[in-house]
Amino acid sequence: MHPAYSVIFFTTATGAGYGLLACLGIFAFLGFIEAGFWFRLVSLGIAVALISAGLLSSTAHLGRPERAWRAFSQWKSSWLSREGVAAVATFIPTAAFGLGWVLLGLDGGWTAAAGLLSAIGAAVTVSTTGMIYASLKPIAQWSSRYTLPAYLIFAVMTGCVLFNALLSSFGQPFLWVQTTSLLLTGCGWAWKRATWRHNDGQVTGTTLNSATGLMGGEVRSIEWPHTEENYVLKEMGFIVARKHAAKLRLIAQALTFAMPFLLLALSVLLREVGWLAALFAMAATILQLAGMLVERWLFFAEARHTVALYYGR
Amino acid sequence: MTCLPASTEKKLGLVIDLDTCVGCQACVTSCKEWNTGGEMAPLTDVDPYGGDVDGVWFNRVHSYEHQTESGSSTVHFPRSCLHCEKPACVTVCPTGASYKRSSDGIVLIDESKCIGCKLCSWACPYGAREFDTSVGVMKKCTLCIDRIYNENIAEEDRVPACVAACPTSARHFGDLGDPDSAISQLVDRRSGVELMPELGYKPTNRYLPPRERTSNFGSAAPALQPLQAEGGFLGWVDRMLSRQ
């Protein structure tokens, strides 16, 4: 599948944004963090900025962005429509949470409830994003049981690592958040490796035989219907990255999981030296988000659409 | 709404005979010719005379070599929208632009509602939908709704342009929901197949597989036999000159 940069940025940014929003909402609900005004403003501001920038960029790949409002109408059947509805609906508790938690400096009561609702909205929205991909049967690598959990795990992982960096930067490192970030980074790594193992060993029942109805024997493409790449090949027959897939997987793992894991572990060990721990936590966030972009790129580039079979690809 | 009708009154569709298709591309060009002025017009071509030709087509003919135990054969394979009973291209549409008609089962796009998100083309396993970059919306085969119900043209012409154009009658049009229709009978007689039935899209169109070869005709001509040595003077010359 062709990796559209706007979609890669969109899923990475909203993933981290909703992950951070969920962390803030849950911690505010539980009353775990003693946070000042600036921490509240900056952290919720970053979450909302990531979500908004991601959602806006998702309209960049549309052919007719001015009609994007129509996408809220078909929530009964379409996961993409549900994603739009969930994303907009989540802004309501998030706005209430921002008003109470940031502007009025409240804790508990309706602010806590708004925080919890924001976290639920974030989880629902990320799930709808995952389901857009998980429901596409022509792409075996996506329509597997690994896709939806991957979107949820990566969202909460990047969100929690970002939350940890913010806490450390404001001189309030919180051991629970540090260890959870480490744990989630490990979980994400394991999940990604399991997904790759599953995809690499996957044998689908769909072949050029079933695609053409020519049963038995071997079917080979000897001539395409056209001499140049058409829309179908450009969009669904993307093969550029495949020859570099092994290297890109290593890069993705190093950036997304291995290096952030190491940096987060160091920041836990060096908790006494606040500025250094904060520096490591921030570096972990930046590397992880860069790695997620590579991971998302591979998610598209390694996905094989059944229509490529018709072209012998 | 992009929810699918529980059932449709008719199941209009195509039956394509892979035994008689000769890969002449007449259906491809007549489809383009009709539809670039029809319901989904225009079918834009980008850089049509340059080195990077691209454009929207609803019908594409592939050529394959099918090798089996009984030999190998060339099969021409027209690929277009199959007007599925369970078209995920419709249900994934976020705007309601894509729909399946409950009257005849034809899958269509309302261009005025399409936002060009391309998700429908990802959801189609058959590559039936093509994006028109010039107007930013998705386009697809309409089964020539502007021909099949068109009372301004002669009755015998009220078939899709691809069917009308086929010189070998490899393309058939009709109601596949009616078991007594000529087209359904043809599918029964020739054991017509669905494409990728394992994905569960329940395509309406059927493909008729190439007929079994008869055993008294081999796929290759018999090997050449050496000619009988000629007698007489010329034969003697031939034998003399053939000596090593």
Chai-1 contact restraints between the chains, C-beta under 6 A:
chainA,res_idxA,chainB,res_idxB,connection_type,confidence,min_distance_angstrom,max_distance_angstrom,comment,restraint_id
A,L62,B,I115,contact,1.0,0.0,6.0,A-B,restraint_1
A,L62,B,G116,contact,1.0,0.0,6.0,A-B,restraint_2
A,L62,B,C117,contact,1.0,0.0,6.0,A-B,restraint_3
A,G63,B,G116,contact,1.0,0.0,6.0,A-B,restraint_4
A,G63,B,G136,contact,1.0,0.0,6.0,A-B,restraint_5
A,G63,B,V137,contact,1.0,0.0,6.0,A-B,restraint_6
A,R64,B,I115,contact,1.0,0.0,6.0,A-B,restraint_7
A,R64,B,G116,contact,1.0,0.0,6.0,A-B,restraint_8
A,R64,B,G136,contact,1.0,0.0,6.0,A-B,restraint_9
A,R67,B,I115,contact,1.0,0.0,6.0,A-B,restraint_10
A,A68,B,I115,contact,1.0,0.0,6.0,A-B,restraint_11
A,R70,B,T95,contact,1.0,0.0,6.0,A-B,restraint_12
A,R70,B,K113,contact,1.0,0.0,6.0,A-B,restraint_13
A,A71,B,P94,contact,1.0,0.0,6.0,A-B,restraint_14
A,A71,B,T95,contact,1.0,0.0,6.0,A-B,restraint_15
A,S73,B,G96,contact,1.0,0.0,6.0,A-B,restraint_16
A,Q74,B,T2,contact,1.0,0.0,6.0,A-B,restraint_17
A,Q74,B,P94,contact,1.0,0.0,6.0,A-B,restraint_18
A,Q74,B,G96,contact,1.0,0.0,6.0,A-B,restraint_19
A,K76,B,C3,contact,1.0,0.0,6.0,A-B,restraint_20
A,S77,B,T2,contact,1.0,0.0,6.0,A-B,restraint_21
A,S77,B,C3,contact,1.0,0.0,6.0,A-B,restraint_22
A,S77,B,T91,contact,1.0,0.0,6.0,A-B,restraint_23
A,S78,B,T2,contact,1.0,0.0,6.0,A-B,restraint_24
A,S78,B,V92,contact,1.0,0.0,6.0,A-B,restraint_25
A,S78,B,C93,contact,1.0,0.0,6.0,A-B,restraint_26
A,S78,B,P94,contact,1.0,0.0,6.0,A-B,restraint_27
A,L80,B,P94,contact,1.0,0.0,6.0,A-B,restraint_28
A,L80,B,L119,contact,1.0,0.0,6.0,A-B,restraint_29
A,S81,B,P94,contact,1.0,0.0,6.0,A-B,restraint_30
A,L136,B,W122,contact,1.0,0.0,6.0,A-B,restraint_31
A,L136,B,A123,contact,1.0,0.0,6.0,A-B,restraint_32
A,K137,B,L199,contact,1.0,0.0,6.0,A-B,restraint_33
A,P138,B,P125,contact,1.0,0.0,6.0,A-B,restraint_34
A,G205,B,E198,contact,1.0,0.0,6.0,A-B,restraint_35
A,T206,B,M196,contact,1.0,0.0,6.0,A-B,restraint_36
A,S210,B,M196,contact,1.0,0.0,6.0,A-B,restraint_37
A,A211,B,L195,contact,1.0,0.0,6.0,A-B,restraint_38
A,A211,B,M196,contact,1.0,0.0,6.0,A-B,restraint_39
A,T212,B,F77,contact,1.0,0.0,6.0,A-B,restraint_40
A,G213,B,V193,contact,1.0,0.0,6.0,A-B,restraint_41
A,G213,B,L195,contact,1.0,0.0,6.0,A-B,restraint_42
A,G213,B,Y207,contact,1.0,0.0,6.0,A-B,restraint_43
A,G213,B,P209,contact,1.0,0.0,6.0,A-B,restraint_44
A,L214,B,H66,contact,1.0,0.0,6.0,A-B,restraint_45
A,G216,B,T68,contact,1.0,0.0,6.0,A-B,restraint_46
A,G217,B,Q67,contact,1.0,0.0,6.0,A-B,restraint_47
A,G217,B,T68,contact,1.0,0.0,6.0,A-B,restraint_48
A,E218,B,Q67,contact,1.0,0.0,6.0,A-B,restraint_49
A,V219,B,Y64,contact,1.0,0.0,6.0,A-B,restraint_50
A,V219,B,H66,contact,1.0,0.0,6.0,A-B,restraint_51
A,R220,B,E65,contact,1.0,0.0,6.0,A-B,restraint_52
A,S221,B,Y64,contact,1.0,0.0,6.0,A-B,restraint_53
A,I222,B,S63,contact,1.0,0.0,6.0,A-B,restraint_54
A,I222,B,E65,contact,1.0,0.0,6.0,A-B,restraint_55
A,E223,B,S63,contact,1.0,0.0,6.0,A-B,restraint_56
A,P225,B,R60,contact,1.0,0.0,6.0,A-B,restraint_57
A,P225,B,V61,contact,1.0,0.0,6.0,A-B,restraint_58
A,P225,B,H62,contact,1.0,0.0,6.0,A-B,restraint_59
A,E228,B,V53,contact,1.0,0.0,6.0,A-B,restraint_60
A,Y231,B,E130,contact,1.0,0.0,6.0,A-B,restraint_61
A,Y231,B,F131,contact,1.0,0.0,6.0,A-B,restraint_62
A,V232,B,G127,contact,1.0,0.0,6.0,A-B,restraint_63
A,T306,B,P125,contact,1.0,0.0,6.0,A-B,restraint_64
A,V307,B,G127,contact,1.0,0.0,6.0,A-B,restraint_65
A,Y310,B,H62,contact,1.0,0.0,6.0,A-B,restraint_66
